[in-house]
Amino acid sequence: MEEQLKYLSLHDPLTGLYNRAYFEEEMRRLGSGRFSPVGIVICDVDGLKLINDSVGHDKGDALLIAAAEVITKAFRTNDMIARIGGDEFAILIPNGNIDTVEKACQRVKEQINIYNGTSPEFTLKISIGYAVSSDSVINMEGLFKEADNNMYREKISHRQNIYGTVVQDLAKALETKDFIKEGHADRIQKLVIRLAEVSGLPEKRYVKDLNLFARYHDVGKAGIPEYILFKREPLTNTEMATIRQHCDIGYRIAQSAPELLPIADWILKHQEWWNGEGYPLGLKGEEIPLECRIMSIVDAYDAMTNNRPYRKAMSREEAVKELERLAGSQFDPELVKLFIETIMEEENL
């Protein structure tokens, strides 16, 4: 029992690596100069907060465990590896000159590539910074700060790519859940653009941003449990409240990803209804962005005319009747007319 308590006091319970308390103890020991030169490497898992916020801490924890395994494979047995924060790992390298440390960092990158080559659910990206002591009397706190600053410089340099990758992984997660059927994004992109054209939206407003909106409007559903997404029976009040969170989740994702920032407001509001009975804000009529009113019609039509795990597809005629029935309540009535009169008459729809 005593041994177990001692182990727990020195190790991170999630990854099994040493914890921050032990890391700081080793920092003091290596500061004596007997192990000079000393190298410190800081590894920070990119995009972890976004994953935790959007799909849950269990997915984030799985990525942290994978990161711990990847990092461990890259270092020597006498190097001390610790998890020192939520998404941060630190490695102390005694008798580690600059060549030793740089080679270790290169091995980390190689191990990351190997891991990502296995097609994991979420791509592992790690920002790395390092520093190596030059004097026999070592300022370990200063050395740590130098390594940490170098890590942040690397993180800032590829920040946009980090979040773009996470968002792509979230979209892939939706496809894996089979919520977005193959071809769904392509189909609604064409319909959304066409309806935007006939509704008078300026081209510069819709070509790029509406294409993104078509692909990522439901990205927040990556954080909704599958049993709710595919439930055949009516949802309980609690389950309905959960599924309604996907707009807020998607909004947070888009706010964090520079590529999606222009459509974040649309993602938040794409479930609003013309009569004010939608969510999450209860907007009504023209308070709802035109892009969202367009998307709601197109998305509903595509959902109705394609098979889902919980129901068969409607015919085109049945879907049109349903749009007409909901015009003025769920949908903008003028846009419904435009959709039916202009788009439904075109060939190859």
C-alpha positions as a Markdown table, in Angstrom:
| # | Residue | x | y | z |
|---|---|---|---|---|
| 1 | Met | 0.0 | 0.0 | 0.0 |
| 2 | Glu | 2.8 | 2.4 | 0.9 |
| 3 | Glu | 4.6 | 1.6 | -2.4 |
| 4 | Gln | 1.4 | 2.3 | -4.3 |
| 5 | Leu | 0.9 | 5.6 | -2.6 |
| 6 | Lys | 4.5 | 6.6 | -3.3 |
| 7 | Tyr | 4.0 | 5.7 | -7.0 |
| 8 | Leu | 0.8 | 7.7 | -7.2 |
| 9 | Ser | 2.5 | 10.7 | -5.6 |
| 10 | Leu | 5.2 | 10.8 | -8.3 |
| 11 | His | 3.3 | 9.7 | -11.5 |
| 12 | Asp | 0.6 | 11.1 | -13.7 |
| 13 | Pro | -2.5 | 8.8 | -13.4 |
| 14 | Leu | -3.5 | 9.2 | -17.0 |
| 15 | Thr | -0.3 | 8.5 | -18.9 |
| 16 | Gly | 1.8 | 6.8 | -16.3 |
| 17 | Leu | 4.7 | 9.2 | -16.8 |
| 18 | Tyr | 6.2 | 11.2 | -14.0 |
| 19 | Asn | 4.2 | 14.2 | -12.7 |
| 20 | Arg | 5.2 | 17.8 | -12.2 |
| 21 | Ala | 6.2 | 17.3 | -8.6 |
| 22 | Tyr | 8.8 | 14.8 | -9.5 |
| 23 | Phe | 9.9 | 16.8 | -12.5 |
| 24 | Glu | 10.6 | 19.8 | -10.3 |
| 25 | Glu | 12.5 | 17.6 | -7.9 |
| 26 | Glu | 14.7 | 16.4 | -10.8 |
| 27 | Met | 15.2 | 20.0 | -12.0 |
| 28 | Arg | 16.7 | 20.8 | -8.6 |
| 29 | Arg | 19.0 | 17.7 | -8.7 |
| 30 | Leu | 20.2 | 18.3 | -12.2 |
| 31 | Gly | 20.9 | 22.0 | -11.4 |
| 32 | Ser | 24.0 | 20.9 | -9.3 |
| 33 | Gly | 26.1 | 20.8 | -12.5 |
| 34 | Arg | 27.2 | 17.2 | -12.0 |
| 35 | Phe | 25.2 | 16.2 | -15.2 |
| 36 | Ser | 26.2 | 19.1 | -17.4 |
| 37 | Pro | 25.3 | 19.8 | -20.1 |
| 38 | Val | 21.6 | 19.4 | -19.4 |
| 39 | Gly | 18.9 | 19.6 | -22.1 |
| 40 | Ile | 15.2 | 20.4 | -21.6 |
| 41 | Val | 12.6 | 19.6 | -24.2 |
| 42 | Ile | 9.0 | 20.9 | -23.9 |
| 43 | Cys | 6.3 | 19.2 | -26.0 |
| 44 | Asp | 2.8 | 20.7 | -26.1 |
| 45 | Val | -0.1 | 18.8 | -27.7 |
| 46 | Asp | -1.8 | 21.1 | -30.2 |
| 47 | Gly | -5.5 | 21.6 | -30.4 |
| 48 | Leu | -6.3 | 19.6 | -27.2 |
| 49 | Lys | -8.7 | 22.2 | -25.7 |
| 50 | Leu | -10.7 | 22.3 | -29.0 |
| 51 | Ile | -11.0 | 18.5 | -29.0 |
| 52 | Asn | -12.0 | 18.5 | -25.3 |
| 53 | Asp | -14.6 | 21.2 | -25.8 |
| 54 | Ser | -16.1 | 19.7 | -29.0 |
| 55 | Val | -16.1 | 15.9 | -28.6 |
| 56 | Gly | -15.3 | 15.4 | -24.9 |
| 57 | His | -12.4 | 14.8 | -22.5 |
| 58 | Asp | -12.4 | 11.1 | -23.2 |
| 59 | Lys | -11.2 | 11.8 | -26.8 |
| 60 | Gly | -8.7 | 14.3 | -25.5 |
| 61 | Asp | -7.4 | 11.9 | -22.9 |
| 62 | Ala | -6.9 | 9.3 | -25.6 |
| 63 | Leu | -4.8 | 11.7 | -27.6 |
| 64 | Leu | -2.7 | 12.6 | -24.5 |
| 65 | Ile | -2.0 | 8.9 | -24.0 |
| 66 | Ala | -1.0 | 8.5 | -27.6 |
| 67 | Ala | 1.3 | 11.6 | -27.2 |
| 68 | Ala | 2.9 | 10.1 | -24.1 |
| 69 | Glu | 3.7 | 6.8 | -26.0 |
| 70 | Val | 5.1 | 8.7 | -29.0 |
| 71 | Ile | 7.3 | 10.9 | -26.8 |
| 72 | Thr | 8.5 | 7.9 | -24.7 |
| 73 | Lys | 9.7 | 6.1 | -27.9 |
| 74 | Ala | 11.9 | 9.0 | -28.9 |
| 75 | Phe | 14.0 | 9.3 | -25.7 |
| 76 | Arg | 16.7 | 7.3 | -23.9 |
| 77 | Thr | 15.8 | 5.2 | -20.9 |
| 78 | Asn | 17.8 | 7.6 | -18.6 |
| 79 | Asp | 16.0 | 10.7 | -19.8 |
| 80 | Met | 13.2 | 11.8 | -17.5 |
| 81 | Ile | 9.8 | 12.3 | -19.1 |
| 82 | Ala | 7.0 | 14.0 | -17.3 |
| 83 | Arg | 3.5 | 15.3 | -17.9 |
| 84 | Ile | 3.7 | 18.7 | -16.3 |
| 85 | Gly | 0.3 | 20.3 | -17.4 |
| 86 | Gly | -2.9 | 19.5 | -19.1 |
| 87 | Asp | -1.4 | 19.4 | -22.6 |
| 88 | Glu | 2.3 | 19.8 | -21.8 |
| 89 | Phe | 5.1 | 17.3 | -21.4 |
| 90 | Ala | 8.7 | 18.0 | -20.4 |
| 91 | Ile | 11.8 | 15.9 | -20.8 |
| 92 | Leu | 15.1 | 16.4 | -18.8 |
| 93 | Ile | 18.2 | 15.1 | -20.6 |
| 94 | Pro | 21.2 | 14.7 | -18.4 |
| 95 | Asn | 24.6 | 14.9 | -20.1 |
| 96 | Gly | 22.7 | 16.0 | -23.2 |
| 97 | Asn | 24.6 | 18.2 | -25.6 |
| 98 | Ile | 22.9 | 20.1 | -28.4 |
| 99 | Asp | 23.4 | 17.3 | -30.9 |
| 100 | Thr | 21.8 | 14.8 | -28.6 |
| 101 | Val | 18.8 | 17.0 | -27.9 |
| 102 | Glu | 18.2 | 17.9 | -31.5 |
| 103 | Lys | 18.3 | 14.3 | -32.6 |
| 104 | Ala | 15.8 | 13.4 | -29.9 |
| 105 | Cys | 13.5 | 16.2 | -31.1 |
| 106 | Gln | 13.8 | 14.8 | -34.6 |
| 107 | Arg | 12.9 | 11.3 | -33.4 |
| 108 | Val | 9.7 | 12.8 | -31.8 |
| 109 | Lys | 8.7 | 14.2 | -35.1 |
| 110 | Glu | 9.4 | 10.8 | -36.8 |
| 111 | Gln | 7.3 | 9.0 | -34.2 |
| 112 | Ile | 4.4 | 11.5 | -34.7 |
| 113 | Asn | 4.5 | 10.8 | -38.5 |
| 114 | Ile | 4.4 | 7.0 | -37.8 |
| 115 | Tyr | 1.5 | 7.4 | -35.4 |
| 116 | Asn | -0.5 | 9.6 | -37.9 |
| 117 | Gly | 0.2 | 7.1 | -40.6 |
| 118 | Thr | -2.1 | 4.7 | -38.8 |
| 119 | Ser | -5.1 | 7.0 | -39.6 |
| 120 | Pro | -6.1 | 7.8 | -36.0 |
| 121 | Glu | -9.4 | 9.5 | -35.2 |
| 122 | Phe | -7.5 | 12.7 | -34.4 |
| 123 | Thr | -4.2 | 13.7 | -36.0 |
| 124 | Leu | -1.5 | 14.2 | -33.4 |
| 125 | Lys | 0.4 | 17.5 | -33.6 |
| 126 | Ile | 2.9 | 18.5 | -31.1 |
| 127 | Ser | 4.8 | 21.9 | -30.8 |
| 128 | Ile | 8.4 | 21.3 | -29.6 |
| 129 | Gly | 10.9 | 23.7 | -28.0 |
| 130 | Tyr | 14.2 | 22.9 | -26.4 |
| 131 | Ala | 17.2 | 24.5 | -24.6 |
| 132 | Val | 20.6 | 23.2 | -23.6 |
| 133 | Ser | 22.8 | 24.5 | -20.7 |
| 134 | Ser | 26.2 | 25.9 | -21.6 |
| 135 | Asp | 27.7 | 26.4 | -18.1 |
| 136 | Ser | 28.6 | 24.0 | -15.3 |
| 137 | Val | 26.5 | 26.0 | -12.9 |
| 138 | Ile | 23.0 | 25.7 | -14.4 |
| 139 | Asn | 20.1 | 28.0 | -14.0 |
| 140 | Met | 17.4 | 25.3 | -14.5 |
| 141 | Glu | 14.5 | 27.8 | -14.2 |
| 142 | Gly | 16.0 | 30.0 | -16.9 |
| 143 | Leu | 16.7 | 26.9 | -19.1 |
| 144 | Phe | 13.1 | 25.7 | -18.7 |
| 145 | Lys | 11.8 | 29.2 | -19.6 |
| 146 | Glu | 13.9 | 29.3 | -22.7 |
| 147 | Ala | 12.7 | 25.9 | -23.9 |
| 148 | Asp | 9.1 | 26.9 | -23.1 |
| 149 | Asn | 9.4 | 30.1 | -25.1 |
| 150 | Asn | 10.9 | 28.2 | -28.0 |
| 151 | Met | 7.9 | 25.8 | -27.9 |
| 152 | Tyr | 5.4 | 28.7 | -28.0 |
| 153 | Arg | 7.2 | 30.3 | -31.0 |
| 154 | Glu | 6.8 | 27.1 | -32.9 |
| 155 | Lys | 3.1 | 26.8 | -31.9 |
| 156 | Ile | 2.4 | 30.4 | -33.0 |
| 157 | Ser | 4.2 | 29.8 | -36.4 |
| 158 | His | 1.7 | 27.0 | -37.4 |
| 159 | Arg | -1.3 | 28.0 | -35.3 |
| 160 | Gln | -3.7 | 28.2 | -38.3 |
| 161 | Asn | -2.6 | 24.8 | -39.6 |
| 162 | Ile | -3.2 | 23.3 | -36.1 |
| 163 | Tyr | -6.9 | 24.3 | -35.9 |
| 164 | Gly | -7.5 | 23.5 | -39.6 |
| 165 | Thr | -6.4 | 19.9 | -39.0 |
| 166 | Val | -8.6 | 19.5 | -35.9 |
| 167 | Val | -11.6 | 20.8 | -37.8 |
| 168 | Gln | -11.0 | 18.4 | -40.6 |
| 169 | Asp | -10.7 | 15.6 | -38.1 |
| 170 | Leu | -14.0 | 16.6 | -36.5 |
| 171 | Ala | -15.7 | 16.6 | -40.0 |
| 172 | Lys | -14.1 | 13.1 | -40.5 |
| 173 | Ala | -15.5 | 12.0 | -37.1 |
| 174 | Leu | -19.0 | 13.0 | -38.3 |
| 175 | Glu | -18.5 | 10.9 | -41.5 |
| 176 | Thr | -17.3 | 8.0 | -39.4 |
| 177 | Lys | -20.4 | 8.2 | -37.3 |
| 178 | Asp | -22.3 | 8.0 | -40.6 |
| 179 | Phe | -24.2 | 11.2 | -39.7 |
| 180 | Ile | -23.0 | 13.0 | -42.9 |
| 181 | Lys | -23.7 | 10.6 | -45.7 |
| 182 | Glu | -21.2 | 10.3 | -48.6 |
| 183 | Gly | -21.9 | 13.2 | -51.0 |
| 184 | His | -24.0 | 15.2 | -48.6 |
| 185 | Ala | -21.6 | 18.2 | -48.5 |
| 186 | Asp | -21.1 | 18.2 | -52.3 |
| 187 | Arg | -24.9 | 18.1 | -52.9 |
| 188 | Ile | -25.8 | 20.9 | -50.5 |
| 189 | Gln | -22.9 | 23.0 | -51.7 |
| 190 | Lys | -24.4 | 23.1 | -55.2 |
| 191 | Leu | -27.9 | 23.8 | -54.0 |
| 192 | Val | -26.9 | 26.5 | -51.5 |
| 193 | Ile | -24.8 | 28.3 | -54.1 |
| 194 | Arg | -27.7 | 28.2 | -56.6 |
| 195 | Leu | -30.3 | 29.4 | -54.1 |
| 196 | Ala | -27.9 | 32.2 | -53.0 |
| 197 | Glu | -27.6 | 33.3 | -56.7 |
| 198 | Val | -31.3 | 33.5 | -57.3 |
| 199 | Ser | -31.9 | 35.2 | -53.9 |
| 200 | Gly | -29.6 | 38.1 | -54.9 |
| 201 | Leu | -26.7 | 37.5 | -52.6 |
| 202 | Pro | -23.5 | 39.2 | -54.0 |
| 203 | Glu | -21.1 | 36.5 | -55.4 |
| 204 | Lys | -18.2 | 37.6 | -53.2 |
| 205 | Arg | -20.4 | 36.8 | -50.1 |
| 206 | Tyr | -21.3 | 33.3 | -51.0 |
| 207 | Val | -18.8 | 31.4 | -53.1 |
| 208 | Lys | -16.1 | 30.7 | -50.6 |
| 209 | Asp | -17.9 | 31.1 | -47.3 |
| 210 | Leu | -21.1 | 29.3 | -48.3 |
| 211 | Asn | -19.0 | 26.3 | -49.5 |
| 212 | Leu | -17.4 | 26.2 | -46.1 |
| 213 | Phe | -20.8 | 26.6 | -44.4 |
| 214 | Ala | -22.2 | 23.7 | -46.4 |
| 215 | Arg | -19.4 | 21.4 | -45.2 |
| 216 | Tyr | -19.1 | 22.5 | -41.6 |
| 217 | His | -22.5 | 23.8 | -40.5 |
| 218 | Asp | -23.1 | 20.6 | -38.4 |
| 219 | Val | -19.5 | 20.2 | -37.2 |
| 220 | Gly | -20.7 | 20.7 | -33.6 |
| 221 | Lys | -22.6 | 17.3 | -33.9 |
| 222 | Ala | -19.2 | 15.6 | -33.6 |
| 223 | Gly | -19.7 | 16.3 | -29.8 |
| 224 | Ile | -23.1 | 14.7 | -29.6 |
| 225 | Pro | -23.4 | 11.0 | -28.5 |
| 226 | Glu | -24.4 | 8.7 | -31.3 |
| 227 | Tyr | -27.3 | 7.1 | -29.4 |
| 228 | Ile | -29.0 | 10.5 | -29.6 |
| 229 | Leu | -28.1 | 11.3 | -33.2 |
| 230 | Phe | -29.6 | 7.9 | -34.4 |
| 231 | Lys | -32.4 | 7.4 | -31.9 |
| 232 | Arg | -35.5 | 6.1 | -33.6 |
| 233 | Glu | -37.9 | 7.0 | -30.8 |
| 234 | Pro | -38.8 | 10.6 | -29.9 |
| 235 | Leu | -36.0 | 12.4 | -27.9 |
| 236 | Thr | -36.5 | 13.1 | -24.2 |
| 237 | Asn | -36.3 | 16.7 | -23.0 |
| 238 | Thr | -32.8 | 16.0 | -21.8 |
| 239 | Glu | -31.7 | 14.5 | -25.1 |
| 240 | Met | -33.2 | 17.4 | -27.0 |
| 241 | Ala | -31.3 | 19.8 | -24.8 |
| 242 | Thr | -28.1 | 17.9 | -25.6 |
| 243 | Ile | -28.6 | 17.9 | -29.3 |
| 244 | Arg | -29.4 | 21.6 | -29.3 |
| 245 | Gln | -25.9 | 22.2 | -27.9 |
| 246 | His | -24.4 | 21.4 | -31.3 |
| 247 | Cys | -24.8 | 25.0 | -32.5 |
| 248 | Asp | -22.9 | 26.4 | -29.5 |
| 249 | Ile | -20.2 | 23.6 | -29.8 |
| 250 | Gly | -19.9 | 24.3 | -33.6 |
| 251 | Tyr | -19.6 | 28.1 | -32.9 |
| 252 | Arg | -16.8 | 27.5 | -30.4 |
| 253 | Ile | -15.0 | 25.3 | -32.9 |
| 254 | Ala | -15.3 | 27.9 | -35.7 |
| 255 | Gln | -14.2 | 30.7 | -33.3 |
| 256 | Ser | -11.0 | 28.7 | -32.6 |
| 257 | Ala | -10.2 | 27.9 | -36.3 |
| 258 | Pro | -9.1 | 30.9 | -38.4 |
| 259 | Glu | -10.4 | 29.3 | -41.6 |
| 260 | Leu | -14.0 | 29.0 | -40.1 |
| 261 | Leu | -14.1 | 32.3 | -38.3 |
| 262 | Pro | -16.1 | 34.1 | -41.1 |
| 263 | Ile | -18.9 | 31.5 | -40.8 |
| 264 | Ala | -18.9 | 31.1 | -37.0 |
| 265 | Asp | -22.1 | 33.3 | -36.6 |
| 266 | Trp | -23.9 | 31.3 | -39.3 |
| 267 | Ile | -23.0 | 28.0 | -37.6 |
| 268 | Leu | -24.4 | 29.4 | -34.3 |
| 269 | Lys | -27.7 | 30.4 | -36.0 |
| 270 | His | -28.4 | 27.8 | -38.6 |
| 271 | Gln | -31.1 | 26.1 | -36.5 |
| 272 | Glu | -33.2 | 29.2 | -36.0 |
| 273 | Trp | -36.8 | 29.1 | -37.4 |
| 274 | Trp | -38.6 | 31.8 | -39.3 |
| 275 | Asn | -41.3 | 32.0 | -36.6 |
| 276 | Gly | -38.8 | 32.3 | -33.7 |
| 277 | Glu | -39.3 | 28.8 | -32.4 |
| 278 | Gly | -35.8 | 27.6 | -33.4 |
| 279 | Tyr | -32.6 | 27.6 | -31.3 |
| 280 | Pro | -30.3 | 28.6 | -29.7 |
| 281 | Leu | -31.2 | 32.3 | -29.7 |
| 282 | Gly | -34.9 | 32.3 | -30.7 |
| 283 | Leu | -34.4 | 34.7 | -33.6 |
| 284 | Lys | -37.2 | 35.2 | -36.1 |
| 285 | Gly | -37.8 | 36.4 | -39.6 |
| 286 | Glu | -35.0 | 38.6 | -41.1 |
| 287 | Glu | -33.2 | 38.6 | -37.7 |
| 288 | Ile | -31.8 | 35.3 | -39.0 |
| 289 | Pro | -28.9 | 35.7 | -41.5 |
| 290 | Leu | -30.0 | 35.1 | -45.1 |
| 291 | Glu | -27.2 | 32.5 | -45.4 |
| 292 | Cys | -28.8 | 30.5 | -42.5 |
| 293 | Arg | -32.3 | 30.7 | -44.0 |
| 294 | Ile | -30.9 | 29.3 | -47.2 |
| 295 | Met | -29.0 | 26.6 | -45.5 |
| 296 | Ser | -32.0 | 25.4 | -43.4 |
| 297 | Ile | -34.1 | 24.8 | -46.6 |
| 298 | Val | -31.3 | 23.1 | -48.5 |
| 299 | Asp | -30.2 | 21.0 | -45.6 |
| 300 | Ala | -33.7 | 19.9 | -44.8 |
| 301 | Tyr | -34.4 | 19.0 | -48.5 |
| 302 | Asp | -31.2 | 16.9 | -48.7 |
| 303 | Ala | -31.9 | 15.2 | -45.4 |
| 304 | Met | -35.5 | 14.3 | -46.5 |
| 305 | Thr | -34.5 | 13.0 | -49.9 |
| 306 | Asn | -31.6 | 10.7 | -48.7 |
| 307 | Asn | -31.6 | 7.6 | -46.5 |
| 308 | Arg | -30.8 | 8.0 | -42.9 |
| 309 | Pro | -30.0 | 5.2 | -40.4 |
| 310 | Tyr | -33.3 | 6.0 | -38.7 |
| 311 | Arg | -35.6 | 6.4 | -41.7 |
| 312 | Lys | -35.9 | 5.9 | -45.5 |
| 313 | Ala | -35.7 | 8.7 | -48.0 |
| 314 | Met | -38.8 | 10.6 | -49.1 |
| 315 | Ser | -39.5 | 11.1 | -52.8 |
| 316 | Arg | -38.8 | 14.5 | -54.3 |
| 317 | Glu | -42.5 | 15.3 | -54.4 |
| 318 | Glu | -43.0 | 14.4 | -50.7 |
| 319 | Ala | -40.1 | 16.6 | -49.7 |
| 320 | Val | -41.4 | 19.5 | -51.7 |
| 321 | Lys | -44.8 | 19.2 | -50.0 |
| 322 | Glu | -43.1 | 19.1 | -46.6 |
| 323 | Leu | -41.1 | 22.3 | -47.4 |
| 324 | Glu | -44.4 | 24.0 | -48.5 |
| 325 | Arg | -46.1 | 22.8 | -45.2 |
| 326 | Leu | -43.3 | 24.3 | -43.1 |
| 327 | Ala | -43.0 | 27.6 | -45.1 |
| 328 | Gly | -43.7 | 30.5 | -42.8 |
| 329 | Ser | -43.0 | 28.5 | -39.6 |
| 330 | Gln | -39.7 | 26.8 | -39.9 |
| 331 | Phe | -38.6 | 28.3 | -43.3 |
| 332 | Asp | -38.6 | 31.7 | -44.9 |
| 333 | Pro | -41.7 | 31.4 | -47.2 |
| 334 | Glu | -40.2 | 33.5 | -50.0 |
| 335 | Leu | -37.1 | 31.4 | -50.1 |
| 336 | Val | -39.1 | 28.2 | -50.2 |
| 337 | Lys | -40.9 | 29.6 | -53.3 |
| 338 | Leu | -37.6 | 30.4 | -54.9 |
| 339 | Phe | -36.2 | 27.0 | -54.1 |
| 340 | Ile | -39.2 | 25.2 | -55.6 |
| 341 | Glu | -39.8 | 27.4 | -58.6 |
| 342 | Thr | -36.2 | 28.0 | -59.7 |
| 343 | Ile | -34.1 | 25.1 | -58.4 |
| 344 | Met | -36.5 | 22.2 | -58.5 |
| 345 | Glu | -37.2 | 22.8 | -62.2 |
| 346 | Glu | -33.5 | 22.6 | -63.2 |
| 347 | Glu | -32.2 | 19.4 | -64.7 |
| 348 | Asn | -30.0 | 16.9 | -62.9 |
| 349 | Leu | -31.0 | 18.0 | -59.4 |
